[in-house]
Amino acid sequence: MAKVWLKSKLQKLAMKKKNAYVTRSVTLPRIDKDYLLARAADNSGVRRGVFYAAVDALCNEFKNFLMNGHSVEVPEIGSFRFAVNAKASDEQPESAAELVYRRKIVYTPNKDLWRNLQAVSLQDTTPKPEDEDEGGDEPEP
């Protein structure tokens, strides 16, 4: 079963003007393109050179479609689409582009991937305070 590590850390919350524990997932080292492609090529049984060329072509097409306004589905992963955030205006602007203040890519996970994500085991790595480790209610074995 897949697992993700969690860690809680005391942080100052600006909105509430107080300190509170915030829990986040621990990010493991980044898997680079070469490592990922080498593993995928080995698992597929296709020669690495052929596999790399196919993936490069796929990435180029993906970027081209995405940058031209298409929603692009990656099988078993999900879909990606171009989106913007824009300011509201009381009057019709001469150009809608002048109201845009952020461009972004929106990712929507595949339903099966989303279901699998819900089944991921969560493991806490937060160190316990010293006083909680001593004098517990359970007898020692």
DAHU-V647805 format. One record per residue. RES is the residue in three letters. OMEGA is omega as a letter, one per 20 degrees, with the letter a starting at -180 (* if undefined). D_FIRST is the distance of its C-alpha to the first C-alpha in whole Angstrom. Layout:
# DAHU-V647805
res:RES omega:OMEGA d_first:D_FIRST
res:RES omega:OMEGA d_first:D_FIRST
This chain:
# DAHU-V647805
res:MET omega:r d_first:0
res:ALA omega:r d_first:4
res:LYS omega:r d_first:6
res:VAL omega:a d_first:10
res:TRP omega:r d_first:13
res:LEU omega:r d_first:16
res:LYS omega:r d_first:20
res:SER omega:a d_first:23
res:LYS omega:r d_first:26
res:LEU omega:a d_first:30
res:GLN omega:r d_first:31
res:LYS omega:r d_first:35
res:LEU omega:a d_first:34
res:ALA omega:a d_first:37
res:MET omega:a d_first:37
res:LYS omega:r d_first:37
res:LYS omega:r d_first:39
res:LYS omega:r d_first:37
res:ASN omega:r d_first:35
res:ALA omega:r d_first:31
res:TYR omega:r d_first:28
res:VAL omega:a d_first:26
res:THR omega:r d_first:22
res:ARG omega:r d_first:20
res:SER omega:r d_first:17
res:VAL omega:r d_first:17
res:THR omega:r d_first:18
res:LEU omega:a d_first:17
res:PRO omega:a d_first:20
res:ARG omega:r d_first:20
res:ILE omega:a d_first:20
res:ASP omega:a d_first:23
res:LYS omega:a d_first:24
res:ASP omega:r d_first:26
res:TYR omega:a d_first:22
res:LEU omega:a d_first:20
res:LEU omega:r d_first:23
res:ALA omega:r d_first:23
res:ARG omega:a d_first:20
res:ALA omega:r d_first:20
res:ALA omega:r d_first:24
res:ASP omega:a d_first:23
res:ASN omega:a d_first:20
res:SER omega:a d_first:22
res:GLY omega:r d_first:25
res:VAL omega:r d_first:28
res:ARG omega:a d_first:30
res:ARG omega:a d_first:29
res:GLY omega:r d_first:32
res:VAL omega:a d_first:32
res:PHE omega:a d_first:28
res:TYR omega:r d_first:29
res:ALA omega:r d_first:32
res:ALA omega:a d_first:31
res:VAL omega:r d_first:28
res:ASP omega:r d_first:31
res:ALA omega:r d_first:33
res:LEU omega:r d_first:30
res:CYS omega:r d_first:30
res:ASN omega:r d_first:33
res:GLU omega:r d_first:34
res:PHE omega:a d_first:31
res:LYS omega:a d_first:33
res:ASN omega:r d_first:36
res:PHE omega:a d_first:35
res:LEU omega:a d_first:33
res:MET omega:r d_first:36
res:ASN omega:r d_first:39
res:GLY omega:r d_first:37
res:HIS omega:r d_first:35
res:SER omega:a d_first:31
res:VAL omega:r d_first:29
res:GLU omega:r d_first:26
res:VAL omega:a d_first:23
res:PRO omega:r d_first:22
res:GLU omega:r d_first:18
res:ILE omega:a d_first:18
res:GLY omega:a d_first:21
res:SER omega:a d_first:25
res:PHE omega:r d_first:27
res:ARG omega:r d_first:30
res:PHE omega:r d_first:33
res:ALA omega:r d_first:34
res:VAL omega:r d_first:37
res:ASN omega:a d_first:38
res:ALA omega:r d_first:42
res:LYS omega:r d_first:44
res:ALA omega:a d_first:46
res:SER omega:r d_first:50
res:ASP omega:a d_first:53
res:GLU omega:r d_first:54
res:GLN omega:r d_first:53
res:PRO omega:r d_first:53
res:GLU omega:r d_first:55
res:SER omega:r d_first:51
res:ALA omega:a d_first:48
res:ALA omega:a d_first:46
res:GLU omega:r d_first:48
res:LEU omega:a d_first:46
res:VAL omega:r d_first:43
res:TYR omega:r d_first:42
res:ARG omega:r d_first:38
res:ARG omega:a d_first:36
res:LYS omega:r d_first:33
res:ILE omega:a d_first:30
res:VAL omega:r d_first:28
res:TYR omega:r d_first:24
res:THR omega:a d_first:23
res:PRO omega:r d_first:19
res:ASN omega:a d_first:19
res:LYS omega:r d_first:18
res:ASP omega:r d_first:15
res:LEU omega:r d_first:14
res:TRP omega:r d_first:15
res:ARG omega:r d_first:13
res:ASN omega:r d_first:10
res:LEU omega:r d_first:11
res:GLN omega:a d_first:12
res:ALA omega:a d_first:8
res:VAL omega:r d_first:7
res:SER omega:r d_first:7
res:LEU omega:a d_first:11
res:GLN omega:a d_first:12
res:ASP omega:r d_first:16
res:THR omega:a d_first:18
res:THR omega:r d_first:21
res:PRO omega:r d_first:24
res:LYS omega:r d_first:25
res:PRO omega:a d_first:29
res:GLU omega:a d_first:31
res:ASP omega:r d_first:33
res:GLU omega:a d_first:30
res:ASP omega:a d_first:29
res:GLU omega:r d_first:32
res:GLY omega:r d_first:34
res:GLY omega:a d_first:31
res:ASP omega:a d_first:32
res:GLU omega:r d_first:30
res:PRO omega:r d_first:32
res:GLU omega:a d_first:31
res:PRO omega:* d_first:30
